[in-house]
Structures are given as C-alpha cells and as structure tokens.
C-alpha cells in the first residue's frame, strides 16, 4: 500500500459514520485525473468498465468506492490493484449510500492532490468514450464543474420506460425551482469537478446520503460561486444488474430540496 493510501485510510475512517474504510493500491499517484466509480454488486460490469476507461483515458487513475459488495466487486478490484497502480480501491464496511461514497472519493482526491475528479456510474450507462470531452471542456473553459448532460442538444437517454423519464424530469424540475440551479441536467452523476473547488466545501454538512447528493453538491457549489458547464452525453440504461434508484429515492430527493431551499446549505 502506498504512503498516500495509508494517509487516506486515516482520513476516511474519521468521516464515514464511524465505519471502517480500507484503501488498497500499489505505487504512487502519477496522474492528475481521478475517475470515481461507486459500486455495490457491480461484479458483472466492473471489469468492462475499468477496461473501457483505460482504453479511452489511459492517463487517469480509477478509484472504486465499494460498499462491501456481496458479489465480489471489491475483491476483483483489490486483486487487480496489485498489478496496476492506476487502479485503487476504497472498501467501506457496508452499504452507506451513493452520497457518502462520492464524499469519501472527494476527500481522497483532495488528500492525494488530484487536479480533477470525474464521477461516473459503474454500470456502463455512462460511456467512458465521453471522458475526453469532459476533460477538454474543463481545461478549455476553466469550469469548476462540467456535467455530462442528457438534457442539452446532442444528449439523450436510451432504454428508459416512460415512468423513469417522467421521474427524472420531475426531479430536475424540483432542483431548478427549489434550489435555483440553472444547469439542465442536475440529477446525472457523470461529472468532472475541479478538486481545488471541492476544497471549499464543508463535507460534514451534507445531508444527502443517496441520489439527491447529485443536486445538493451543485447547490452548495453554486453558493460558493462555482462555474458550471454541460457537454452532451447519451445515457444508456444498464444491461446487467439492477438499478438502485426508485420512487422512494425521488420523493426523498424532493424533501431534501425543500429543506435546502428553505433553510439553506
């Protein structure tokens, strides 16, 4: 385990609801960009996802934040960490939620001096072929956040039922109305963050544990005068495994938007 991984283990262990976090990697960090994959039972997808990321962006590191998946997702990553220093594992003790997984990844990126953090879904619904366009938009425009957007010209969704499209529309409408967000796709998780900007956030104040984190982090960054841009992507519904989002998550998201909109960050 590298020196930076040891340092991160201490930092994470004090932040994640008093749960143990283990970080596995070899070698030292050599790249400026950290791609984050939060996983729970993604063994069917993780191999192809990692391969495609490195095929499209060989000069990035990948951090898999795994919530102790029973299907062995974390075990596969840990085994392959030993042979590729670009691949790293942050293994948590249980299913703690998407929001806390991304927060732990953000802390890892800050501690290990990355310049950019790219967050993606691990189920292949976010194609790694879009990584170069997110990076280019971030570098050329100097934006704090670049969103891989389904809802601007050139973007779209494939494979969703009408009910899922409608739920996404309502969540995004709620985020715009209640949180004052101007971007078109506020619920999508495919994003490139400038790590220096993430340092301005008080990560202990986040209230979202699940999917509403995607909107909450934009809201908190907006309050810090962060700059935003969007670049089009086509979102393709997962082909293997099952989605973790449901109507309960959508309702909880709107309640959190109300709380943030009324009481502030």
N, C-alpha and C positions, 0 to 999 in steps of 0.2 A: 504494500500500500504506500502511496506517495505521501510526502510531507503535507501537501495541500489537502489530500483526502483525510488525513488524521485531523487536521485543523477544522475541516468541515464537519467531521463527526461530532466534535465537541459543540460546535455552534448549533447544529441541527438538534442535538439531543436536548438542548435547553429551550427549544422553541415549539416543539410539536406536541402539545397537550401532554407533556411528561412521558411521551412514548420514546422508546429506543429507536435510534436511526443509525444504520450502518452504511458506510460508504466504501465501495470496492473499486479499485483502479490500479493500474501499474504505470510506472513512468511519471513524467511531469507534464503539466499542461503546456501545449505548444501552439494552440490555435486561439484566435480572438473570438470565435463564434461558438456558442454552446447551444445545441439543439436539445430540447427537453421533451421527453415522452413520459407522461404519467400513465401507469399501467395497473390494471387489475384483471387477471385472467385474459391476457392477450398473447398466450403462447402460440396460437395459430397464426398470428400476424407479425410478431416482433422480429422474426428472422428476416422476412421480406422487407419490412420497414427499415431496419438497420441497413440492409444491403442497398436499398434504393437511395437512402440518404447519402451514404458514402459514394454511391455512383454519381449522384448529382452535385455533391459538395464534399469532395474528399478532404478538404482542408478545415473541416469542422470537428468539434468534439460532440459526442452524444451522451447525455445524462438520462438514464432511465430511472424514474422515481416509482418504485414498485411497492404496493401495499401488501406485501407478503402473499402474493397470488398462489392459491392452492394448485393451480395448473402448471406451476414450474416456470413461469415467465422470468422471475428474478433469478432462478437457478441457471437458466440458459445465459442470461446477461452476465452473471458472476463468472461463469466458466469462460466466456469469451472476452471478458475484461482482461484476463490473464495473458491474452495473446495480441490484443490491440489496445494500445494506450489511449486511443481516441474514444473508446467506449468506457463509460463509468456507470456505476450502479449506486443508487441511494435507496437502500431497502428499509422500509418502515415496518413497524410491528403488526399493523393491521390496516383495515380499510378505514382511512381517515378523511377521505373526500378529495375531490379534484382541486378545490381551492387551496387547501393546506399543502397539497403536493406541489402546486406551482409556486407557492410562497417559499417552500423549502428549496426549490430549484433556484428561485431568485436569490436567496441567501447564499446558496452555493456559488452562483455566478459572481456575486459581489466579493465573497471571501477569496475566490480564486482568480480575481482580476480579469474576467472576461469583458470584452467590449460590447458584445451583443448577445442577447438571448432570444432564440427562436423557439416558440412553443408550438407543438403540433399534437393532433390526435394520433394515437398509436395504432389505429385500426385500418390504416390505409385510406381513410376518407379524405385526408389531406395529402395530396400527392407531393412527394419530395421534389418533383420537377419545378415546383414554384419557388423553391428556396432561393435560387439565383435572382429572381425578380424582386423578392422581398429584400434581399441584401442590397441589390442595386438601388432600389427606391430609398432605403435607409441611408446609404452612403451619399447618393447624389443630392438628396434633399435635406440631409441632416435632421430628419424627423426623429422624435423621441419614440414614437410608436408607429409601425406600419402594419396595417391589418390586411390579411388575405381575405378579400371580401367577396361574398356570394351575391351581394345586392347592389353592385355598381355595373355599368355596361361592360360586358365581357365575362362577368361572373355568372354563377348559376348553381343549381342543385340537381343531381340525378339520383333517382331511386327512392324518393320520399313519397309517402302517401299524402293525400290532401290534409289529413289531420295534423301531420308533423309540420307541413308547410305553414298551416294556419297558426300552430302553436309558436313557431319561430317568429312569424310576423307579429303576433301579439306581444311577445317578449321584447322584441326590438322596438315596437311602438311604445311600450311601457318605459323602456330605458331612455328613449328620446324625450318623452313627455315628463317623466318624473325626475330624471337625472340631468336633463339638459344636454345630452350627448348629441353631437352634430354628425357623427360618422354614421354610415348606413348599416354596417354590419357590426353590431355591438355584442352579439352573443357567440360569434365564432371565435374559436380558440387559436386559430392559425395566425400568429403574430410575431413580429420582430420588435423587441424592446432594446433601447439603448440602456446598458447597465448603469451608467453614471446617473441616469434619470431615476432608475429604480432606487438608488441610494437615498433619494429624498423622501421615500415613503416610510411611515411608521407601520411596519408589518404586523405588529402586535395589535393594531386597532381594527384589522379586517374582521368583519362579522360573517362573511360568506364562507361556508365550508364546501359547498357543492358548485354547481354550474353557474350560479349567479356571480361567482367570483369574476367571471369574464367582464361583466358590466361594472362591478364595483371597482376593479382596478383602473378602468378607464375613467370612472368618475373621480377617483382620488387623484389620478394623474392630471385630469383637467383642472382640478383645484390647485395643482402645482404649476399651472400654465404650460403643461407639456404640449408639444405639437404632434399632430396626427395626420396620417395619410392612409389611403387604401389602394390596393392593387388587386385586380380581378383574379379569382380562382374558381374552378369548378369543383364543388364538393360532391363526392360520390359516396352514397350510403354504404356502410360496411357490408362485405360479402361473407365474412366469417365472424362467429361470436355473436354477442348480443349487445344492444345499446343499453347504457345505464341511465339515460335520460327518460323522464316520464312526466305525466301531468302534475304529479306532486312537486317535482323539481320546478316546473314552470310557475306554479302557484306560489311556492316559497320564494322564487326569484322576485315576483311582483311585490310580495310583502317586504322583502329586503329593500327594493327600490323605494317603496313608500317610506320606510324608516330612514333611509339615507337622504331622500328628497326633503323630508320634513325636518329632521334633526341634524343633517349634515354629516360630513365624514368623521 
